[in-house]
Amino acid sequence: MRAIDLYAGIGGWSLGLRLAGVEVVASYEWWKPAIATHNANHGGKFGPVNIRELDLDTLPTDIDIVVGSPPCTEFSYANRGGSGNISEGLKDLVCFFKVVERVKPRFWAMENVPRVAEVLRHGFEDPNHVLYEFRHLDPIIDVVDFSAYGTAQARKRCIATNIPMALVHSYRGAVPARTLGDVLTALASTDRVVDPIWGVALDADAITETEEEPALNAEELRMNREAKEFHPVYNNMAFPDSLGAPARTVTATCTRVSRESIVIEDPRKPGSFRRLTIRERACLQGFPITYQFFARSFAEKAKMIGNAIPPTFPYLLVQAAMGVQAKRLIPYAQAGKGLQLPMEKAPVTLPDREGKTYPASRGFRAAIPGLRFKSGMRFDLSNSADRSGISWKVRFFFGSSRDIREVELDGGVLRDLRRNPDFSGLLDALGVDFQKARVRLSVTNPEALQQAWSHKASGMGPYEVVDCLGDLAQTLEAELVAGVDECDDERALARIVDYVLAVASEAEGKAGLIGRGKLERYALSILAGMIVGDWFNTLDWHVDCRVAA
C-alpha cells in the first residue's frame, strides 16, 4: 500500500503506517522543526509546504491511503475559552478533503480533537456549510480514547475515516494496556531499556532526551496541587499523577506550574516531585525509544510531541484497512523490534528551571481552604496594584461557572451581626481567635507580602495568609455548628440561611439568585467565610501599609 501523509508533524502517522508495511510516498508539513524531525527519523528529504497553497496537480498518483491531522488549535476548547476560530480551522479540513477528492484513495483517515466530530456531522448535513460538498464521502465519525488501544495515556480524539472502525474496535482486547508507571519503570532501567510499547531494546546510555527538570520547589508544588486538587471550576485531578493508570493527555504546551502538567513523585527521591522528561512524554505518546526530536529547546520538543498522533493507532487503522482480524494482529512489540536509531542524534536541550525572577506586580489568587465549593463558588485571596500601592483582598464568588457573581466583603456583614443578638455573643467569644490571627499577620504587611510573592524579599508568603484565614474560618464554622446544635432549633439554622441568601441577593444588583441550592447547603461555611473576609478586608493592616507606601 502507498500513502500520503498530510499535516504530517513529526511523523506519528508515517511511523504507524510504515510499521504496518505501508510505503509513505509523500509527507506535507509547514513547521521546520517538525520537518527536520520527520526527515531524520524516516530518511526523508521533504521541505516545508503550506497545504492551503498546495498545487493538487503535483500530488502523487496510485495512492491507497490518505491520512492526516489538520491543526486542532482553532477547534480546541483550551483555545480562548473554547471559542477558537472555527471558520479558520475549517479551511484546513476543506484542504484535507480536497486532497482525498483529487487522489481518490481506497482508504482515508483524519484525526483531530473530539470537538471536530460535531463540526463534521453538522457540516455534512447543512447545505450552507463549507463541508457540505464533501458529504458523499460518508465517513465513519468516531471519538476514541487511545488508551484503549495500547497507548499509555488517556487521549480522546475524533477519527473520521472510511476504514471499518468496528474492526479497529475489535483490536482493543488484542493489545496490552499500558500505564504511566509502565513507561517510567521501563525507562528507569540502568542497563538495557526495552521499549514499553514497541519492544525495541537499547543500552541505557544510548537513550536520549532523559534530562530531568529540577524538582518543583515548595511554591510550585503548592500551586500545582491547588490547580489540580482544588480548582474552583473544573473537576479535581489526582496529585501526583497515578502510576497505575494511563497518564492524562500529553499536551503541547505546559509550564512548571500548570493544571495540564503531568507531575510525578520521583521514584528515586521520595517526597520530591517533578514534571516528565522529553523521553517520558514521547513514550506516553507511543513514540519508540529510538525516535529523535530535532528542536531548539525543551519547550519546542514538548510542543511537537504534544501535537503528534500516537503511532499506535495508525498502525491499527492500517490493519483494519487490510482486513486483519484481531486474532491475527501482529503485536506492537513484534512490529517494532527492528527499529533502529537514526544516523543523527538530536541536540541536547536542557529542561526548564524554576522561576527566579518575577515582576514586582506579580498576581496572586488562591481559594481559601475549606471555603471552595466548586462550579466557581469560593472565597479567595487575591492582590491588585494601583497608584496607591498593593492591596490584598478576600473575595466571595458564587453562582455558576457561566454566571459568576461577587459579594463585596467591606465590613457590612460584621456590622449586621454585631447588631444581631443571635450572633454578637459568638463574635465576642471568638475574639481570642481573631487576635491570634492578627498576631500571625503582624509579621508582614501588604507591601512586604507582595515583596515575598515576587521573590524580592523573604518573609511570610500569601499562601501562609490563605492558610491563616482558612484556619480562622474553620474555627468559626465549628462554633456556628455547635451553636445551632446546642439550641436545637431549626429556626436558628433557617435564620442563617435566610441571611446568607439575603446578602447574596444584593450582589452586583443582578436580578435573580443564581446557585440558591448551594448557598443553602453550605450556609454555615459561607457565613463563616463572609465574617472572616469582612474582618480581613477591614483590618488596619491594610491602611498602615498604604499610608507608609
C-alpha positions, -999 to 999 in steps of 0.1 A, spaced: 0 0 0 11 35 -8 2 65 14 2 103 16 7 120 50 -9 154 53 -2 178 81 25 153 89 40 168 120 69 148 134 57 116 118 32 98 141 11 88 111 41 78 90 57 57 117 25 38 124 19 32 86 55 21 80 54 -4 108 23 -18 93 40 -23 59 28 8 41 51 29 19 46 66 27 55 82 -6 49 119 3 45 139 35 34 175 38 41 199 68 50 235 72 68 237 106 105 234 101 115 217 134 88 190 128 100 185 92 136 181 105 124 155 130 103 137 104 131 136 78 157 124 104 136 95 116 121 85 83 150 91 59 131 118 40 141 150 23 108 169 21 107 206 27 81 230 42 47 231 24 17 252 31 -11 228 24 -36 256 19 -15 266 -11 -8 231 -23 -10 225 -61 -32 195 -63 -17 186 -97 16 178 -80 1 151 -58 14 115 -63 -9 91 -81 -18 55 -74 -23 62 -37 -41 36 -15 -45 57 17 -45 94 26 -40 103 63 -35 135 83 -41 156 114 -52 191 104 -43 217 130 -66 214 160 -59 248 177 -90 266 164 -112 237 174 -98 231 209 -118 241 240 -85 252 255 -81 279 229 -95 313 240 -120 297 264 -132 273 238 -142 299 213 -112 295 189 -118 304 153 -139 277 137 -140 293 103 -102 294 102 -99 258 113 -124 247 87 -100 259 59 -77 230 68 -105 204 69 -115 216 34 -79 212 22 -77 177 36 -110 166 18 -99 183 -14 -68 161 -15 -90 130 -8 -113 141 -37 -83 145 -61 -64 114 -51 -94 91 -47 -76 66 -24 -92 33 -13 -89 45 23 -85 77 42 -84 88 78 -83 121 96 -75 127 133 -84 158 154 -97 169 188 -131 155 198 -150 187 191 -144 182 154 -168 152 154 -197 176 159 -183 201 134 -181 173 107 -216 160 114 -231 194 112 -211 203 81 -222 172 62 -258 180 69 -260 217 64 -264 228 27 -249 262 36 -217 247 53 -183 246 35 -181 209 42 -214 200 26 -198 194 -8 -179 165 7 -209 148 22 -207 120 -3 -175 107 14 -199 95 41 -173 89 67 -175 70 99 -171 97 126 -160 83 159 -144 96 192 -119 71 206 -96 71 237 -62 59 225 -55 44 259 -80 16 250 -56 7 221 -24 3 239 -12 39 243 -1 48 278 -22 80 280 -59 88 281 -61 108 249 -95 112 233 -96 121 196 -120 123 167 -114 99 139 -131 104 106 -125 76 81 -138 51 56 -118 23 73 -141 -1 92 -139 12 127 -158 -19 140 -127 -39 131 -105 -14 148 -126 -16 180 -122 -54 180 -84 -49 185 -89 -35 220 -86 -69 236 -57 -79 215 -33 -51 225 -19 -49 260 -29 -19 282 -1 4 293 1 28 322 22 58 332 41 35 356 49 10 328 66 38 309 85 52 339 97 18 350 109 8 316 129 40 311 144 38 346 165 8 337 202 14 341 212 -15 319 191 -24 289 160 -4 282 131 -23 265 106 0 248 73 -5 268 52 -4 235 73 -14 206 97 -39 221 129 -25 207 158 -26 231 188 -2 236 216 2 261 206 27 287 234 51 278 220 52 242 187 66 253 184 104 246 161 131 260 164 118 296 174 152 311 153 158 342 140 192 353 148 203 389 122 192 414 93 215 420 100 239 448 76 244 477 57 273 460 54 255 427 43 223 445 15 242 463 4 259 431 3 227 411 -16 209 439 -41 237 442 -48 238 405 -54 200 403 -70 191 436 -89 222 444 -97 240 412 -128 262 418 -144 254 385 -131 222 369 -131 186 382 -104 175 406 -73 157 394 -50 133 412 -18 148 425 7 135 420 -4 116 389 -13 80 394 13 55 381 -13 27 380 -34 41 351 -27 56 317 -14 92 320 -35 122 314 -33 137 279 2 148 270 -3 184 259 17 206 236 21 235 260 25 235 298 47 251 323 62 241 357 30 255 373 1 242 352 -31 223 357 -22 204 325 13 193 335 18 157 344 36 157 378 51 125 393 68 117 426 104 109 417 107 71 423 144 77 433 137 106 456 106 101 478 89 134 486 104 151 455 81 159 426 89 167 390 75 170 355 82 145 328 113 143 306 110 146 269 116 109 265 89 100 290 65 123 272 74 107 239 69 72 251 35 81 265 27 93 230 37 59 216 70 70 200 97 44 204 129 50 223 148 52 190 129 83 179 149 116 179 135 151 182 152 179 164 143 213 180 159 243 196 145 240 231 128 217 256 96 236 251 97 232 213 102 194 217 74 192 242 52 211 217 60 188 188 54 157 208 21 170 223 8 179 188 15 144 174 -8 114 169 4 83 188 17 60 160 0 30 177 -34 40 164 -24 45 127 -8 10 129 -42 -4 139 -61 16 112 -39 0 85 -45 -34 99 -83 -28 97 -79 -14 62 -62 -47 52 -90 -67 69 -67 -83 95 -88 -100 122 -79 -94 159 -66 -130 164 -41 -124 136 -30 -90 146 8 -87 148 16 -72 183 33 -38 186 63 -54 203 69 -76 173 63 -50 147 88 -26 163 116 -49 173 136 -39 142 135 -2 148 170 15 149 184 48 159 187 73 130 221 83 118 220 116 136 211 121 173 190 151 183 207 180 201 205 181 238 181 208 251 181 215 288 147 214 306 131 244 322 143 255 356 124 270 385 115 307 382 140 330 398 126 365 389 91 378 388 76 412 382 71 434 412 33 434 405 31 396 402 -5 385 405 -18 361 431 -52 343 436 -59 313 457 -91 298 471 -92 296 509 -91 261 523 -125 249 535 -142 277 515 -142 263 480 -174 248 468 -168 240 430 -186 255 400 -168 287 406 -182 293 441 -154 301 466 -137 326 489 -103 336 476 -74 359 485 -61 380 456 -39 410 451 -41 441 429 -19 471 422 -28 507 416 -14 541 422 -19 539 459 1 507 462 -5 470 466 -38 457 481 -48 423 492 -85 413 495 -107 384 503 -135 380 477 -166 358 476 -178 344 443 -210 324 438 -234 314 411 -225 290 383 -194 286 361 -213 305 334 -227 333 357 -202 342 384 -213 369 409 -194 386 437 -204 397 472 -185 427 483 -169 420 517 -165 455 531 -175 452 567 -212 451 562 -217 415 574 -198 422 606 -219 453 613 -251 434 607 -240 406 630 -228 428 658 -263 444 659 -279 410 660 -282 394 695 -281 359 680 -245 365 667 -229 393 687 -220 369 715 -204 345 691 -181 372 677 -171 382 713 -164 346 722 -141 343 692 -122 374 700 -91 354 711 -90 335 678 -93 367 658 -65 382 679 -42 352 672 -48 356 635 -40 393 638 -7 384 655 2 359 628 -4 386 602 16 413 621 49 398 609 42 413 574 21 439 557 7 442 522 38 456 506 61 430 524 37 403 513 40 414 477 78 415 480 78 379 492 55 368 465 76 384 438 107 370 453 122 404 460 125 396 497 120 368 522 92 366 547 56 354 551 41 345 517 5 348 506 -2 310 509 6 314 546 -21 341 548 -45 319 529 -40 291 554 -43 315 584 -77 327 571 -87 291 564 -79 281 600 -99 310 613 -129 302 591 -128 266 602 -128 276 639 -157 300 633 -177 274 613 -173 249 642 -187 274 666 -216 281 643 -224 244 640 -221 240 678 -244 269 684 -271 256 660 -268 221 676 -270 235 711 -301 255 707 -317 225 689 -339 250 670 -345 246 633 -352 283 632 -316 291 641 -303 274 610 -331 289 589 -321 324 601 -285 318 590 -297 305 556 -320 335 551 -293 359 560 -268 343 535 -294 344 508 -302 380 515 -266 391 513 -261 371 480 -293 386 466 -278 421 468 -247 411 448 -239 434 419 -276 444 417 -284 415 394 -319 401 392 -325 365 402 -305 345 426 -281 320 410 -269 289 429 -295 291 456 -293 254 464 -256 255 470 -259 287 491 -284 270 513 -264 238 516 -232 255 526 -248 284 545 -228 279 577 -195 277 558 -204 307 537 -213 328 567 -180 319 583 -162 329 552 -181 362 550 -172 370 586 -135 362 580 -134 381 547 -151 411 563 -127 410 592 -96 407 570 -106 433 545 -112 460 572 -81 454 592 -58 484 600 -32 461 585 -41 474 550 -43 511 559 -10 512 577 9 499 547 -9 521 522 0 552 542 36 540 545 38 533 508 
